[in-house]
Amino acid sequence: MAETSEQLILTTTSPRPPTPTAAQAGVQLDLREGDMREFTLDEQAGLIYCPFRALLHLPTWVDRRVTFERVAGSLRRGGRFAWNAFAFDHQIAARWTDSTKTNAAPHDSLRGRR
C-alpha cells in the first residue's frame, strides 16, 4: 500500500472491492492487482505499507531483496516503509500448545525439506 498525497494505492494479489471507509474518509483509493516483487509507482510515495505478514510469503531471500529494492525506489526522499512480520519463538509456541518439547530444531535440519 502506498500513499501519495490524498490518494491511497493498494496493490494485492487477491482483488477485493474497496471498503467504504476509504471513501467516507475522502481518500481516493486506487486498487491494483499485482505481485510485490514487481511493485512500481508512477510517482514516489511518502509511505509504503506491507500488512498482514505478507513479506513472509516471499519464498526466497532474492525475492525479498527484489521487493525491498522496488520499495526503496518507489519512496520519495525521507519516505517510510512499514511492514508487519514476526519472529517465531519455539518456547512460546510450546507453552501455548501445552507441549513438553521445548528444544528448537536447528535450522540446518530443515534444509532440503519442502
C-alpha positions, -999 to 999 in steps of 0.1 A, spaced: 0 0 0 14 34 -9 3 69 -1 7 98 -25 -10 130 -10 -47 122 -7 -45 91 -28 -42 56 -14 -28 29 -38 -34 -7 -27 -16 -35 -46 -27 -70 -38 -27 -105 -54 -63 -110 -43 -85 -82 -56 -113 -71 -33 -137 -42 -36 -126 -10 -19 -140 -6 16 -165 22 22 -142 35 49 -117 50 25 -145 68 5 -161 80 37 -127 94 48 -125 113 15 -95 93 3 -92 83 -33 -85 45 -34 -66 30 -63 -69 -8 -61 -44 -27 -82 -37 -64 -86 -1 -73 -87 30 -91 -73 50 -72 -47 82 -84 -64 71 -62 -94 60 -32 -73 62 1 -91 46 35 -88 42 63 -113 53 88 -87 72 83 -55 53 79 -22 59 91 13 47 58 29 46 23 17 30 -3 40 30 -41 36 4 -55 60 -6 -89 73 29 -105 73 28 -105 35 66 -104 32 66 -139 48 50 -152 16 81 -144 -4 98 -178 -8 135 -167 -12 159 -141 0 163 -130 -36 125 -123 -38 127 -103 -5 157 -83 -17 140 -75 -50 109 -64 -32 129 -41 -8 147 -26 -38 115 -19 -56 100 -3 -25 132 18 -19 130 30 -55 93 40 -50 99 60 -19 105 98 -20 133 112 0 126 108 37 98 83 29 90 53 51 84 16 45 64 -2 72 58 -39 73 44 -65 97 63 -96 105 71 -118 135 100 -138 148 89 -174 158 98 -184 194 95 -221 199 93 -217 237 62 -195 235 47 -219 209 53 -248 233 36 -230 262 6 -222 240 2 -258 229 9 -274 263 37 -293 246 66 -307 266 91 -303 237 109 -270 243 141 -275 223 143 -258 189 153 -278 159 185 -264 143 177 -245 111 202 -267 93 180 -298 99 152 -282 79 173 -278 47 162 -299 18 126 -304 32 97 -290 12 
